[in-house]
Amino acid sequence: MKASQIMKRSVIRLKETATIREVVEQFIEHGISGLPIVNDRNEVVAYISDGDIMRYIGKHKNYVIDMYSFINVIMGDDDSFEERMKRILKLNVLDIAKKNVITVSFDDRVEDVAYILGQKRIKKLPVLREGVLVGIISRGDVIRDAFKIVL
């Protein structure tokens, strides 16, 4: 079985000029937790997930670093949760999205896709054909479609 046989062809995506507000609106509207970011040629340039947003809006603690008696304090957040939420909405998606995106090819075997999803502990993989986004595969897609063969 190939990636092309189980991928979802309808992919919610945003352009690299999008804001985090647009990302959150897509998450809410479509009930999704991540999406690829593409350029004008529909090539994947980044991927943003709910985890990326959580890391930004979550409370950042103060850190004390002692490097052989040279003490440095990295200050956490002084602003409120609501202030961090409002501030993130204005950011460009590329400010917090992951730019080193793991993808799979249209012709990759499903067992290889399953290995990547499990090994890398990620939820979804963009599917490319000749460098262009053509679909997306989730862990659930692999489980549902692959196990139909043996059940």
BANUVO-804583 format. One record per residue (C-alpha): residue number from 1; residue in one letter; x, y, z. Coordinates in nm, 2 decimals. Layout:
<torgus>
{torgu NUM "A" {X Y Z}}
...
</torgus>
This chain:
<torgus>
{torgu 1 "M" {0.00 0.00 0.00}}
{torgu 2 "K" {0.13 0.35 -0.09}}
{torgu 3 "A" {0.09 0.68 0.08}}
{torgu 4 "S" {-0.12 0.80 -0.21}}
{torgu 5 "Q" {-0.38 0.54 -0.13}}
{torgu 6 "I" {-0.45 0.66 0.22}}
{torgu 7 "M" {-0.36 1.03 0.22}}
{torgu 8 "K" {-0.63 1.29 0.25}}
{torgu 9 "R" {-0.62 1.50 -0.07}}
{torgu 10 "S" {-0.81 1.79 0.07}}
{torgu 11 "V" {-0.55 1.97 0.29}}
{torgu 12 "I" {-0.61 2.27 0.50}}
{torgu 13 "R" {-0.31 2.49 0.44}}
{torgu 14 "L" {-0.20 2.85 0.47}}
{torgu 15 "K" {0.04 3.07 0.29}}
{torgu 16 "E" {0.37 3.18 0.45}}
{torgu 17 "T" {0.22 3.54 0.48}}
{torgu 18 "A" {-0.05 3.42 0.72}}
{torgu 19 "T" {-0.08 3.53 1.08}}
{torgu 20 "I" {-0.12 3.32 1.39}}
{torgu 21 "R" {-0.48 3.46 1.41}}
{torgu 22 "E" {-0.55 3.29 1.07}}
{torgu 23 "V" {-0.40 2.96 1.20}}
{torgu 24 "V" {-0.61 2.96 1.51}}
{torgu 25 "E" {-0.92 3.04 1.30}}
{torgu 26 "Q" {-0.85 2.74 1.08}}
{torgu 27 "F" {-0.79 2.52 1.38}}
{torgu 28 "I" {-1.13 2.62 1.53}}
{torgu 29 "E" {-1.32 2.61 1.20}}
{torgu 30 "H" {-1.20 2.27 1.09}}
{torgu 31 "G" {-1.13 2.10 1.42}}
{torgu 32 "I" {-0.77 2.04 1.34}}
{torgu 33 "S" {-0.45 2.07 1.54}}
{torgu 34 "G" {-0.19 2.14 1.28}}
{torgu 35 "L" {-0.14 2.25 0.92}}
{torgu 36 "P" {0.13 2.29 0.65}}
{torgu 37 "I" {0.25 2.64 0.55}}
{torgu 38 "V" {0.31 2.67 0.18}}
{torgu 39 "N" {0.47 2.92 -0.06}}
{torgu 40 "D" {0.31 3.04 -0.39}}
{torgu 41 "R" {0.43 2.72 -0.57}}
{torgu 42 "N" {0.25 2.51 -0.31}}
{torgu 43 "E" {0.58 2.38 -0.17}}
{torgu 44 "V" {0.58 2.32 0.21}}
{torgu 45 "V" {0.80 2.57 0.39}}
{torgu 46 "A" {0.69 2.51 0.75}}
{torgu 47 "Y" {0.44 2.33 0.97}}
{torgu 48 "I" {0.25 2.47 1.26}}
{torgu 49 "S" {0.08 2.27 1.53}}
{torgu 50 "D" {-0.12 2.33 1.85}}
{torgu 51 "G" {0.20 2.24 2.04}}
{torgu 52 "D" {0.39 2.53 1.88}}
{torgu 53 "I" {0.12 2.77 2.00}}
{torgu 54 "M" {0.11 2.61 2.35}}
{torgu 55 "R" {0.48 2.66 2.39}}
{torgu 56 "Y" {0.45 3.03 2.31}}
{torgu 57 "I" {0.15 3.11 2.53}}
{torgu 58 "G" {0.24 2.89 2.82}}
{torgu 59 "K" {0.40 3.05 3.13}}
{torgu 60 "H" {0.78 3.06 3.09}}
{torgu 61 "K" {0.96 3.03 3.42}}
{torgu 62 "N" {1.28 3.21 3.53}}
{torgu 63 "Y" {1.60 3.00 3.48}}
{torgu 64 "V" {1.92 3.04 3.67}}
{torgu 65 "I" {2.23 2.93 3.49}}
{torgu 66 "D" {2.56 2.89 3.69}}
{torgu 67 "M" {2.86 2.85 3.47}}
{torgu 68 "Y" {3.15 2.82 3.72}}
{torgu 69 "S" {3.04 3.10 3.95}}
{torgu 70 "F" {2.92 3.32 3.66}}
{torgu 71 "I" {2.54 3.33 3.74}}
{torgu 72 "N" {2.30 3.44 3.47}}
{torgu 73 "V" {1.92 3.46 3.52}}
{torgu 74 "I" {1.70 3.43 3.22}}
{torgu 75 "M" {1.37 3.60 3.31}}
{torgu 76 "G" {1.04 3.43 3.24}}
{torgu 77 "D" {0.71 3.61 3.16}}
{torgu 78 "D" {0.58 3.91 3.34}}
{torgu 79 "D" {0.28 3.95 3.13}}
{torgu 80 "S" {-0.05 3.76 3.17}}
{torgu 81 "F" {-0.18 3.46 2.98}}
{torgu 82 "E" {-0.43 3.67 2.80}}
{torgu 83 "E" {-0.17 3.92 2.70}}
{torgu 84 "R" {0.05 3.64 2.55}}
{torgu 85 "M" {-0.26 3.51 2.37}}
{torgu 86 "K" {-0.33 3.85 2.22}}
{torgu 87 "R" {0.03 3.91 2.13}}
{torgu 88 "I" {0.07 3.58 1.94}}
{torgu 89 "L" {-0.23 3.65 1.72}}
{torgu 90 "K" {-0.04 3.93 1.54}}
{torgu 91 "L" {0.27 3.72 1.47}}
{torgu 92 "N" {0.35 3.59 1.12}}
{torgu 93 "V" {0.32 3.21 1.12}}
{torgu 94 "L" {0.68 3.17 1.03}}
{torgu 95 "D" {0.78 3.33 1.36}}
{torgu 96 "I" {0.69 3.01 1.55}}
{torgu 97 "A" {0.62 2.74 1.29}}
{torgu 98 "K" {0.87 2.45 1.25}}
{torgu 99 "K" {1.07 2.51 0.93}}
{torgu 100 "N" {1.24 2.17 0.93}}
{torgu 101 "V" {0.94 1.98 0.81}}
{torgu 102 "I" {0.94 1.60 0.78}}
{torgu 103 "T" {0.75 1.49 0.47}}
{torgu 104 "V" {0.68 1.18 0.28}}
{torgu 105 "S" {0.65 1.11 -0.09}}
{torgu 106 "F" {0.34 1.02 -0.28}}
{torgu 107 "D" {0.49 0.68 -0.36}}
{torgu 108 "D" {0.63 0.59 -0.02}}
{torgu 109 "R" {0.51 0.27 0.14}}
{torgu 110 "V" {0.26 0.30 0.42}}
{torgu 111 "E" {0.49 0.09 0.65}}
{torgu 112 "D" {0.76 0.36 0.60}}
{torgu 113 "V" {0.50 0.63 0.68}}
{torgu 114 "A" {0.40 0.44 0.99}}
{torgu 115 "Y" {0.76 0.41 1.10}}
{torgu 116 "I" {0.82 0.79 1.06}}
{torgu 117 "L" {0.51 0.88 1.25}}
{torgu 118 "G" {0.59 0.65 1.53}}
{torgu 119 "Q" {0.97 0.72 1.55}}
{torgu 120 "K" {0.94 1.09 1.52}}
{torgu 121 "R" {0.63 1.11 1.75}}
{torgu 122 "I" {0.44 1.33 1.52}}
{torgu 123 "K" {0.07 1.33 1.43}}
{torgu 124 "K" {0.07 1.42 1.06}}
{torgu 125 "L" {0.29 1.41 0.76}}
{torgu 126 "P" {0.25 1.63 0.45}}
{torgu 127 "V" {0.27 1.42 0.13}}
{torgu 128 "L" {0.46 1.56 -0.16}}
{torgu 129 "R" {0.47 1.48 -0.53}}
{torgu 130 "E" {0.76 1.64 -0.72}}
{torgu 131 "G" {0.81 1.88 -0.43}}
{torgu 132 "V" {0.45 2.00 -0.42}}
{torgu 133 "L" {0.20 1.94 -0.14}}
{torgu 134 "V" {-0.07 1.68 -0.26}}
{torgu 135 "G" {-0.20 1.54 0.06}}
{torgu 136 "I" {-0.16 1.47 0.43}}
{torgu 137 "I" {-0.15 1.15 0.63}}
{torgu 138 "S" {-0.23 1.12 1.00}}
{torgu 139 "R" {-0.16 0.84 1.25}}
{torgu 140 "G" {-0.53 0.77 1.24}}
{torgu 141 "D" {-0.53 0.73 0.86}}
{torgu 142 "V" {-0.26 0.47 0.88}}
{torgu 143 "I" {-0.43 0.27 1.16}}
{torgu 144 "R" {-0.78 0.28 0.99}}
{torgu 145 "D" {-0.67 0.21 0.64}}
{torgu 146 "A" {-0.38 -0.03 0.70}}
{torgu 147 "F" {-0.57 -0.25 0.95}}
{torgu 148 "K" {-0.87 -0.29 0.71}}
{torgu 149 "I" {-0.65 -0.55 0.53}}
{torgu 150 "V" {-0.61 -0.78 0.82}}
{torgu 151 "L" {-0.94 -0.74 1.01}}
</torgus>
